[in-house]
Amino acid sequence: MDVLRTLTSSRKKQPNIATKLPQEIGDKQSPQSAKSPSISGSPTTSKSNFKIIAGVFPTETIPEPLAKKCHSVLNLDYDAVTTVNKAFEHDIDYLFLIPSKSEERALQAKRLISVAVERNIKFICLECWLPNSDILNNVDIVNVDIEATGIPYTFLRCAPLQQNFLDMKAQFHKPLATIQIPISTGGFAPVHARDVATAASAVLADIKKHSGKVYRLTGPELLTGVGIAGKASEGLERPVKFVNKPPPTTTGPSWAKFLDLELYSLIAKGFFTSVSNDMLLLTGKKAISLEDFFKEHKAEFNQLSSSKL
């Protein structure tokens, strides 16, 4: 879910950050010059010495608990240059960049990177898709652009988020819950958004340690559609069925449908089969399981009366 883009500034002499809450986005082969993860010593402990300036789309709102954690909240539309420039008027040192789901996401990201260079941003953390394939979309251009700036960076290559299943809640609000996605026999290891945020915090807490590296963030196990339905069933304590076809038509924006179909196709073709322990290496914490995700959101998925379940 594309909830929050944040431009954050830190306290006193601590570095300022520009960032956004995690969501999966398109990307491809990691840059040849980027280092593979090599972490010595203990995992990085994130520090709470940053002020967060949250930039949200004009049509979106931030949940109150999140808003309270932010130093300030402003409108940020990737397609509106004025809002981008205004966001960067704040003293910002770090940029945590998560391109949108739009087909224009590479152009949008390049626009942000251009402003980041003008404003002398000191570090960029980019969240991007996990696959290392040459066929993926043009957000790969973003990687090249970031490297070309000379600004230190870290790339977080993520599996699709577990939170995507919240967009399918309607499929669960009936006697036989279904997970209806066209991934055939393809599998992936969905990652919890909280794990991505925790990993990003670890990176931003010690940019010297993590600069120039690429980390792969996944859930703890590879799951096919049938396996996903099984984990949902365990977490929700009710039967869940996998259906291999596109989800029912929704009223969401066309760009979201575009990315979803692209994502499903890549999963079906086997481009998301990696399972990584980088989360544990970065933070010292195990990745959250899909079963636990469904337990966490049990009330949202199980909205039928007990007599109908």
N, C-alpha and C positions, 0 to 999 in steps of 0.2 A: 504494500500500500504506500503510495507516494504522499506521505504525511507532512514531512518537514524538511526544509533545507535551512541550514543554519550557518550564519556567519558569526564566528565567536571571537571575542577578545578576552584576553586574560587579565588577571589582576596585577597591578603594580608592574614589575619588570618581567613578569612571566610572558611568554609569547602569546600572541593573539591567534585565534583560529577561525577559519571560515569553513563551515561544515554543514552536513545534512544528514538526517536520520536515514538508516539503511533501507535499501530496496534493491532488488536485482535489476541490472541494466545490461544492455548489450555490449559485448566486447569480444576480442578474440586473442590470438597468440600473444603471449607475453613478450615484451621487447627483449631482443637478444642481449642487450646490455644490462638488463635488470638481473640482480643476483638472486639465486635461489635462497630460500630461508636457511640461515645458519645461526642458530641462537645458542650462545654459550652462557653458562651461569643460570641464575633463576629467571623466571618469567618477569616481564615488566609489570610493575604495579602502577595502575593509572592514578593520576593525582587530580584532585578536585580544585585546581587553581585556575580554571578558565571561566570567563564570563561567556555565556552563549547568547548571541544575537540571532534569533530565529527568523528565517525568511520563509514565508509560506505563500502559496499561490493565492491571489485575491479571492478565489472561490472556495478556499479551504479554511478550516479553523483548527486550532491546536487544543487538544484536551487540556482542561485546567491543570491537572497535575504536571503535565509537561511544560505548560506556559510558566508555571511558578518556578521552574528550574532555569528559565531563560533570563538573561539580563534585560533583554528587550525583544520585541517581536515586530517584524515589518513585512510588507508585501514584497515578494520577489518573483517576478515573472521572467523566466529564461528568455522569452521572446521580446521583452520590452527592455531596451537598452537603458532607459532612464531608471528603471527600478534596480537594475544590476549596478549601475554607477552609484546610485544612492546607497545601496547596501554596503558598497565598498568605501563609503565616506567614513565609516567607523574605522577605528584603529584595529586592523586585522593582520595577524602574522601568519596564521595557518589556514589552509583551505581544505576542507573535507568535501570532496566533489563526488556527487552521485548524479550523473545525467538522468534526465527524465525518460519516460517511456515513449516520447514522441519520435516520429520518423525523422525529425530534425534534431535529434538529441546530440549528434556530433557537432553540428553547427552551434547549437546552444552552449555546449561545453567549451568549444573553441572561443566563444564570445566571453565566457567567464574567465578562461585562462588568459585571454588578452588583457582583460582588466586587472587580473591578478599580477601580471607582469608590470603593468603601469603603476600599480600600487605597491610594488616591491614585496609581494608575499614571500615569506621565507621557506614555506614547506607546503607541499600538496599531497594529500592522501586521496587516492582514487579508488572507489568501489566499482567493480566491473564483473562481467560474467566469468564463470570458471573455465569454459572450454579453451583448449589450446589448438583450435582448428583454424585453417586458413580460409574457411568459407563463411566465417561469421561477419556480422554487419560492420558498418563504418564507424562505430564508436572506437574501433581499434585506432583510428586516426587520432583520437584524443591522447592515447598513449604516446604516440610519436610527437604530438604537439607539446606535451608536458616535458618530455625528454629534451626537446629542442630549446625550451626556455632556459635550461640550466638551473632551474629551481630544484632543490632536493625533493625527492618524492618516495612514496611507498604505494604499491598497488595491492588492493585486497580483492582477490578473485573469488567470487562467491557463487555457491549453488543457489538455485531459486529459494526464496524465503518460505518458511513454513506459514508465515502470515498470509500468503496468497490464498490459502484455503479458506480464510475468512470471507473472501469474495464469493465463495461457493456456499455460503450458509443456507441459501434457499434450497439447495439440493438435499439438505439434512432435515428440513422442516416438514417431513412427511413420514409415514410409518416405516418405509424402507429407505434409509438414507443412501445416497449415491455420491460417488466421486466421479464426475463425468468429464474426462479430459482425453484428447486423442494422442496418447503417447505409445500406443501399441504395447510391445513388450519392453520398451525402453525403461531405463531406471535412472534415478538420481537420489542424492542424499540431501534433502531440503534442510536448510540452516535456519535457526531462529534469529529474528532481527536483533534480539537482545545480545546474542553472541557476536554478531557483526559490530554492534555498538561497543561492546566490551573490548573487542580486538582493536577497533579504531582508537579507543581511549588509550590502550596500551601503546600503540604506535605513537600517538601524539604526546604521550607522557615521556617518551625517550626517542626523539626523532634521529638523533645521532646513531643510535643502536640499530634502527630499522630503515634508515635512509637507503634508497636504491634497491630495496628487496621487494619480492613478490610473495605474498602469502595466499594460501588456498583455504578458504573457509567453507566447510561442509557440515552437514549433520553427521551423526555417529555411524550411520549405516546406509548402504545402497538399497533402494526400495523400488520395485516395479509398481504399477498401478494396483495390482492385487495386494502387494505388500503394504502400500499406503492405506488401502481400505482396511487391512488387518490392524494396523497401528491405530487408525481412527476408531475402529470397533473396540479395541482394548481400552483406549482412553475415554471413550464416551459410554462404554458399557452397554452397547446396543449393536445390532447388525449393521454393517456398512458394505455396500456393493460397489465394485469398480465397473464403470461403463466406458468402453473405448470409443468415444466419439466426442465431437466438439460440445462444449457446455451450452446450455440453453441461451438464446439470444438475450442480451442484457441492454440496458439503456445507457451504459457507460460510454465514454468518449471513444471515437474511432481509433485514436492512437493506442489506447489501451488494448483494444481487440487485436490491433496489428501486432503488438509486441507479444501478446499471449499466444497467438497462432504461430509466430516465429519461434517462440520458446518451446511450445509443444512439439513442433517439428524437429527441433534440435535434440530434444530428449528422446523422441522416438528413434532418431538416427544414431543414438548412442554417444552423444557428445558431452554428457554430464555424468559419466560413470565413475568419476574420481571420488575417493573418500580420503580425507586428509586429517592429520592430527595437529595441524598448525594452530588451531584454537587452543589446544592444551599447551603447546610450546610457548605461545604468546602470553597467555593469561594464567596458566596453571589450573584452568578449569576445563572440565570435559564439556563437549558440545551437548546442548539440550536435545533430547530425543523427540521424535515426532509424537510418540505416545504421550509424553509429558505436555507437549503443546496442546494436544486435544483435551487433556485433563484440565489444563489451565483455562481453556475456553469452553468448557463443557456446557455452561449455562447458555452460551450464545448459539451453540450447535443444537442442543437438545431443548428446543422450544415447543415441543408437543406436550400435551398433558400426559401424565403417567398412564392413563387408561389407553392411550393410543400407541405407546411405545412398546 
